[in-house]
Structure formats: C-alpha cells, structure tokens
C-alpha cells in the first residue's frame, strides 16, 4: 500500500467566469514538509490556497486529507487547518490582545506570550489602528503561536515584515514541521529553510474560452 | 455550538462599543426624523396622533435598513468573514450572534427611545405599551430578515440599493402588523392579536433567517 500523504491534491482546477485560472495542479504534502507555491502575479496562488481552505469550490479535481476526500471529512479537516490570507482578519478597532483572543484555537494560552513571540510585547492593549502595517501583520502572525492546527496555509505571510521578522517566521515554520505539522505557503521570497519543496501555479495555456 | 453564538455576540457588541458614533447613527436618525415630522406636517396633536403609529414604525424600519448592510460588510472587507466561513462549526450560530448584536445596538435602543417619540408625536396614552411591545418584537424581525439580504449582497461593491429592494417586501408584513398593534390599542380594540402575529413572525425568523443568511454567505463568498 502506498504511503498516505497528509494532504494530496489531484488534478485541481478552478474556473471563474468560464475561464480556467491555472493548469491542473497535483502535489502532495506530508507531515514535516513545507511546500512553497510559486508563480507570477495573477497565476492563481491565492485561488489555490483558498481552494485548499474550502473557501472556494474546485470545478474539478480532488483534495484528499489523510486518505479521505475533504468533502467526506469536512469537520476534521477544517478543525486541523489554519489559514492566513492577504486580508489578515485583524480588527482595527480591537487591541492586539483582543484580536488574538478571537482568533486563537489552541496552543499557547496567553495572548501575552504569543505577542512577545512576534516581538510585540507591551502592545497588548494598543488598538490595532495605532500599529504600523508591519506590526498589524505581526498581530495576525501571532495566531501561529496560538493554534493546534496541523496544516497551515499561509498566503504571502512575509508581506510588510522586516528581515528580523522573516527569520522569526522561518523559525516558527521550522518548529511547526518539527512537531509533525505541514505548511503550504505562497511567497516570492527565497526562504532559508532546509528541505523546502516547491510547486508552481502555471497560468492556464488558453487564458480564455474553455 | 452555542459558544459560536455568544463569542460573536460579545465580539460585535465590543466592536460597536469601540465605534459608538457609527453605532448610534440609526438611533439619532430615528429621533431626528421623528422630531421633524411635527414641524413639517402639523403640530396639531389630534392629526399627529392619527399618523403617529405609522410614522414611528416607518422610521424604525428605515433606521434598521440604514445600518443592516454593515452587519457582514466590515467582516468581509478585513477577511474575518472568510475565517468564519472556514471554521468547522455550524455557521448559523455565529450569524445569529451577529444579528442579535445588531438588534441590541439598533432595535433595542429604538424600542427604548420610542416612548419619547410618542410624546413628540402626541401618541394617545393607551398606545405606549403596545408600541414598545410591538417594536421590541418587530425590530428583532427586521434585523433577522435584513441579515439575509445583507448576506446576499455582501460581496457587491454597491449593494445598498439592491439590499433595500430585496428586504423591503419582506419587511411589509412586519410594519403592517406592527402599526396595526398600536392602532388597535388607540382605537380601543384588543391588540394582542396583531402582537401575537408579530411574535410568531419573530419565532419563525429566529429559526429560519440565520440558516438562510448562512447559506447566502456561502454562496456569495465564492467570488
């Protein structure tokens, strides 16, 4: 019997307004692996990640989680994933700590510890509209320290993050895969992570009629 | 499951508290317009008393309509709606929590402020209790029905007009039985009948609207 990957994507296609977004995608991610999705702007990286989170429905193809199509194990799958999108879901009117309290799904209990992990100690009670873009991004990233999710989907997590923050996040990803988690992320940065696997989104050949 | 309800109820109330100015605007609109009516029509109390139930109910409806599109729009823009949609729990409970928060921020203050407007519009004394009772039940219906329309139009850039067109026909029974409750009381008839129908509409809305809104969010967010 072949080894079961944590997440397998088979011939995944997505159509919008009768246009294919990208060439059918196949890849598999196993525990302890980080998969980087590459591709030029507009090639459908965000669409792919949103398909993986079930926010979008694929037009054809399958997403298989631990041997089962996700349509059959929806609850288990959604309980095990964490998605960090372009829009970070950080509420400007709430403080950093309040934001985290809504988003936390396990892991570190204290928002204080999670915020100090992303070097935002002392900003707990500052409303997020008073934070810089990079700091707001860090608030969103602090979620990664407050979750038990096995499978992380990160869409351009390095946007607006400084060099120090990038290495901090790389460390966080390494720790996560060491614990047996898996990560699928899209970024244009070159990551300093050993064993990084890559897959690419290729814009569909006939960007047009079906 | 119930935690999704209370978590989103508390979250939306906290957010409304942080943006008190925005949250208070439906109430201010409600009070301002009702103040202008006697100036614009007539200060004569006999004629005002005749139209008072209808005016108060129309204002309550418009004030709700004014604020209902924000119920999901902010969450849609900052990405928290997407996070809600991919949570493994039943979507209808957080939606009900958000709708309840919307009612507490708009419908409930309107209901509590309505006796003041009754005074301004020279509402006859026997109309006050039915007015407060019918507004308490009816504004709940308005928030719940409005949440379905807001969910359907959340991904549209300019969904405001479409939202009004969608929910207005559904608001009609509410306003008919709402003002009928007050009118019956003023005319000296039993007013428990129309109020009971409002109660039934509220019960049906609580059962059905969150499910419909959750379904609508799933459909519209696919874009």
Interface residues (C-beta under 8 A of the other chain):
Chain A: X50 X53 X54 X55 X56 X57 X74 X75 X76 X77 X78 X79 X81 X83 X85 X86 X87 X88 X89 X90 X91 X92 X93 X94 X98 X102 X103 X127
Chain B: X7 X11 X14 X15 X18 X19 X77 X78 X79 X80 X82 X83 X85 X86 X87 X88 X221 X222
